[in-house]
Amino acid sequence: MTSMELVGLNTKWYRYQNGLTQEDYANKTKFKMAYISLIETGDANLTCKNIDLIATSFRIHPSQLFNEVTALKAKNLPKRVDMYKKQL
């Protein structure tokens, strides 16, 4: 898995853990929804500044965005956060 994929999947993982849709997360971070989609699919080549911003928004250490265990869990998340909430 590439670094971009790891960060993307972990961003998705933490967004779901916080019960946020991409729209909610866009409002929180001031990123555009399209950019969040690119991040989560591993297609965004993020700057260190944006990695720090993502980590800060979730109140985690930036290194947690490179965790392969949670990235693999994120692959199994449903397409929509509201579907995830129903599973809990």
N, C-alpha and C positions, 0 to 999 in steps of 0.2 A: 504494500500500500504506500502511495506517495505521501509526502508531507501535506500537500494540498488536500488530498483525500482524507487524511487523518484529521486535520483541522476542520474540514467541512463536516464530516460525520460527527465529530465531537461537538461542534456548534449545534448541529441538529439535536444531538442527545441532550445537551444542557437546555436547549430551548424547550424541548418536550418536557423535561423534568420540571421546568418552571411553568408549564402549562400555557406557553405562548405560541400563538400562530405566527407565521412569517410577518403578517401585518402588524401584530403587537410588537414583535421584536424590531421591526423597522422603525416604529414610533419611538421605541426605547433608545435605539442606537443612532437614529437619524440616517441609517443606511437606507437605500432604496430596496424595495421588495425584490426586484430583479437581481440586485447584487447579493442579497441574502440567499437567493436560489442558487446563484453561481457559486457562492461559498460552500453551501451544503452539498452541492454535487461535485465539489472538488475541482471546479473549473476556474476559480478565482486565484490569482497569484497575489496573495495578501502581503502587505508590508508588515514590518514588525509593529508599527504603530497601530494598525488595524487588529493584529493579533492581540496586542495589549488591551485595546478597546473592547474586544469580544470577551476576553478573560475578565476584565474589570466589570463588565455588564452582568456577568454571572457570578461575580465574587469568588473567582477561582484563580489559582496560579496559572500563568500562561502555559507551563509545561503540561497541564492537564488536557490541553487541547491536542496533545500529541499522544494520548493514551490509546493504545491499540485495543485494549479490552473493551472500553466504552464505545470505541468506533465500531467494533464488530457488533455490539449490542444495537447500535443505532441503525445498522443495516436491516434489522428486523422490525423497526418501528413502522406503524401504518403510515399511509400517505398524509393523513390529516391529524392534527393534534387532538381534535374533538373525539376522534375514534380511539385515541390512546387513553383519554380520560375515562371512557366507558369501560376499558379493560381493568382499571384500577379498583 
